[in-house]
């Protein structure tokens, strides 16, 4: 039976220590920590990313308020929202303001700010911008100028919302959280068309986390 020489054992020991050190450095690197958790996954998102748990696309009509209760495309039996979920909305397309008016993108008119006292849904925000708020349950903004704020009133999201974390939900399984979308316009009933909204939603059980194969029944 052959025995390893002292030199061979020393080389094997050095190799094992190097591998352990490399694993520790990877675990401590910012990129490794950035990949942990729905908020970081949302903030590090890119068009090629497939780390989100669910997605959805809908139209926010320019002439009325649009409610949204969560993604339709999700694992069978999984709840639409659990506390800790993070969502981000992207919008494109236009709203025609009035029957013969101009077409406005989700960013609205950045150089034309809605005044107070004239029926504008969100004074101080660009006219005709796409707005978002939470009407059922609660959610908190995670980044941008409004970071830390509860989304309990209208916020101008434009073409891309901040990352939004679900803080609480109602007992309803079908509508545990309700987001609402609307154009910042005091007279919406004669508007036409409306932006398309695409949403991504992250959950702790989504890759690379895989903590719960049922994606959270709690």
C-alpha positions in Angstrom: 0.0 0.0 0.0 1.6 3.3 -1.2 1.9 6.2 1.2 2.0 9.9 0.3 5.3 11.6 0.8 5.5 14.6 3.2 5.9 16.8 0.1 2.7 15.4 -1.5 0.7 15.8 1.8 2.0 19.4 2.1 1.0 20.2 -1.5 -2.5 18.7 -1.0 -2.9 20.7 2.2 -1.8 24.0 0.5 -4.3 23.3 -2.3 -7.2 22.7 0.1 -6.4 25.9 2.0 -6.2 27.9 -1.2 -9.6 26.6 -2.3 -11.1 27.5 1.1 -9.6 31.0 1.0 -11.0 31.5 -2.6 -14.5 30.3 -1.5 -14.4 32.7 1.5 -13.4 35.7 -0.7 -16.2 35.0 -3.1 -18.7 34.7 -0.3 -17.5 38.1 1.1 -17.4 39.9 -2.3 -19.9 42.7 -2.9 -21.3 40.9 -6.0 -22.0 37.8 -4.0 -23.9 39.9 -1.3 -25.7 41.9 -4.0 -27.2 38.7 -5.4 -28.9 37.9 -2.1 -32.5 39.0 -1.6 -35.3 40.4 -3.7 -34.4 44.1 -3.2 -30.8 43.6 -4.4 -32.0 41.4 -7.3 -34.4 44.2 -8.3 -31.8 46.9 -8.0 -29.2 44.9 -10.0 -31.7 44.0 -12.7 -30.8 44.1 -16.4 -32.7 43.3 -19.5 -31.0 39.9 -19.8 -31.7 39.0 -16.1 -33.9 35.9 -15.5 -33.7 36.1 -11.7 -37.3 37.4 -11.1 -40.0 35.0 -9.8 -42.9 36.2 -11.9 -43.8 38.8 -14.6 -46.9 40.4 -16.1 -47.9 42.9 -18.8 -51.0 45.0 -18.9 -52.3 48.3 -20.3 -53.0 51.3 -18.0 -55.9 53.1 -19.9 -55.3 56.8 -20.3 -59.0 57.6 -19.5 -59.4 55.9 -16.1 -57.7 54.4 -13.0 -56.2 50.9 -13.6 -56.0 48.4 -10.6 -53.5 45.6 -10.6 -53.6 42.7 -8.1 -50.4 40.8 -9.0 -49.0 38.7 -11.8 -51.2 36.2 -13.7 -48.2 34.1 -14.8 -46.9 32.5 -11.6 -46.4 29.0 -10.2 -49.7 27.1 -9.7 -51.1 27.6 -6.3 -48.7 30.3 -5.3 -50.1 33.5 -3.7 -49.9 36.7 -5.7 -48.0 38.4 -3.0 -46.2 37.6 0.2 -44.6 40.1 2.6 -41.0 40.7 1.3 -41.9 40.5 -2.4 -40.3 43.2 -4.5 -41.8 44.6 -7.7 -40.6 47.0 -10.4 -42.7 48.5 -13.2 -41.6 49.5 -16.7 -43.8 51.5 -19.0 -43.8 52.5 -22.7 -46.3 53.7 -25.3 -48.4 56.8 -25.3 -51.6 58.4 -24.0 -53.5 60.7 -26.3 -54.6 63.7 -24.2 -58.1 64.6 -25.3 -59.8 63.5 -28.5 -57.4 65.5 -30.7 -54.6 66.1 -28.3 -50.9 65.3 -28.2 -49.5 61.8 -27.4 -47.7 61.7 -24.1 -45.2 59.2 -23.0 -45.2 57.7 -19.4 -42.8 60.5 -18.3 -45.3 63.1 -19.2 -44.1 66.7 -19.7 -41.0 66.9 -17.5 -40.7 70.7 -18.1 -44.4 71.3 -17.3 -45.2 70.7 -13.7 -48.8 70.2 -12.5 -50.0 73.1 -10.2 -51.9 72.8 -7.0 -55.6 73.4 -6.6 -56.7 72.6 -10.2 -57.6 69.0 -9.8 -54.3 67.4 -10.8 -53.9 64.1 -9.1 -50.3 64.8 -8.2 -49.4 68.5 -8.0 -45.6 69.0 -8.3 -45.2 66.1 -10.7 -44.9 66.3 -14.5 -48.3 66.8 -16.2 -49.6 63.6 -17.9 -47.0 61.3 -16.3 -47.9 57.8 -15.3 -48.6 57.6 -11.6 -48.7 54.6 -9.2 -49.9 54.0 -5.6 -50.9 51.1 -3.3 -54.6 51.0 -2.3 -54.8 47.7 -0.5 -52.0 46.3 1.7 -48.8 48.4 2.0 -45.5 48.8 0.3 -42.4 50.8 0.7 -40.1 52.4 -1.9 -36.6 51.0 -1.8 -34.5 53.4 -3.9 -34.5 56.8 -5.6 -35.5 60.2 -4.2 -38.5 58.6 -2.3 -36.5 55.7 -0.7 -38.0 54.7 2.6 -41.4 56.2 1.9 -44.6 54.2 2.1 -46.4 54.1 -1.2 -49.7 55.2 0.3 -50.1 58.1 -2.1 -49.5 58.8 -5.8 -45.9 58.7 -7.0 -44.8 59.6 -10.5 -43.1 56.4 -11.9 -42.6 57.5 -15.5 -41.0 54.9 -17.7 -39.5 52.9 -14.8 -40.5 52.7 -11.2 -38.3 52.3 -8.2 -38.0 48.9 -6.5 -41.1 48.5 -4.2 -41.2 46.1 -1.3 -44.4 44.6 0.0 -44.8 45.4 3.7 -48.2 44.0 4.5 -51.1 42.4 2.7 -54.8 41.9 3.2 -56.4 38.5 4.0 -57.8 38.2 0.4 -56.0 35.5 -1.6 -57.0 36.9 -4.9 -56.4 40.5 -4.1 -54.0 40.7 -1.1 -52.3 43.8 -2.5 -53.8 46.3 -5.0 -51.6 48.7 -7.0 -53.3 51.5 -8.9 -52.1 53.4 -12.0 -53.4 56.6 -13.5 -52.3 59.4 -15.8 -51.6 62.7 -14.0 -54.4 64.6 -15.8 -57.4 66.4 -14.1 -59.7 65.5 -17.1 -59.1 61.9 -18.1 -62.4 60.8 -19.5 -61.6 62.0 -23.1 -58.1 60.5 -23.3 -57.3 57.6 -25.6 -54.9 54.7 -25.6 -52.5 54.4 -22.6 -49.1 53.1 -21.7 -48.2 49.4 -21.6 -46.9 48.4 -18.2 -44.5 45.4 -17.7 -43.8 44.2 -14.2 -41.2 42.0 -12.7 -41.6 40.5 -9.2 -38.9 39.0 -7.0 -39.5 36.5 -4.2 -37.0 34.8 -1.8 -37.8 31.4 -3.3 -36.9 32.5 -6.8 -33.5 31.5 -8.2 -30.8 31.6 -6.9 -32.5 31.4 -3.5 -34.9 28.3 -3.8 -35.9 28.4 -0.1 -39.4 27.3 -0.7 -40.5 25.1 -3.7 -44.0 26.4 -3.4 -42.8 30.0 -3.5 -44.2 30.9 -0.1 -47.7 29.7 1.0 -47.5 31.9 4.1 
